[in-house]
Amino acid sequence: MLVLTRKSNQSIMIGDDIEVSVLSIMGEKVRIGIQAPRDIPVFRREVYLEIQQENVAAGATARAEVDDALKRLSSR
């Protein structure tokens, strides 16, 4: 992991297209801004993990539905 120190109103670049800026610092909270192309998804980690869990659950449900349909077709 790369660890950097930045002050308010400073930023870092990730590649040529992504800029992460420190907008403000209030106590233990840091407000950041992320400028990235629209085709690159940007999520807070907790939201990203929730999306991943929902995708796994949806995949399991879809797989169960496919298995049920195959059983019905093979019993004909």
N, C-alpha and C positions, 0 to 999 in steps of 0.2 A: 504494500500500500504506500503510495506517495503521500506524504504529509507536508502541507504548505502552511505558512503563516501569511495571512492577509489582513489588511486594515479595512475599515469602512470605505466604500467607494473604490476599492481595488478589485481586480478580477483575475481569473485564470482562463486559459484557452485549452480546450480539449480538441485536438485536431484543428482543422481549419474552420469548422462550422459551429462549434459549441463554445459559448462563453458563460462562465459562472461568475456572477458578481456578488460581492458582499454589499448589501444595500444599507443595513444598519445593524448595530449591536446594542442590545438592551439587557444588561445584566448577563444572565447565562443564555439568552436567546440571540440567535443570529438570523437575520432576515436575508435570504439570498434570492437572486434573480437568475433564471436560466434562459438563455437565448439559444434556441436550437432549431434546425429545420423542422417543418411540420411532420415529416415522415419519420422522425425519431421520437418515440414515446418517452415522456418524462413523468415519473410518478414518485410520490413519497414512498419510502420503503414499505410502510405498513399497508398502504393501498395496493402496491405491487404484489405483496404476499397474499393479500385477500383475493386479488384477481387470479393468482396462480391456483389457490385453493378452489375457487369457483370453477376454473377450467378443468381441474382434475375431477371434481364432482360431476360436472357436466359430461365429461368423457366417460366416466363410469356409468352414468345413467344411459348415455347413448349406446354404450357397449351392451348393457343389459337389454335394452330394447332390440338391438340387432340379434342378440342371442335368442330372445323370445320369438322373434319373427322367423329365424332359421328353424327353431324347433317346430313352430306351427307349419311351416312349409314342408319340413321333412316328414311330418306325421300324416300328410295327405296321401 
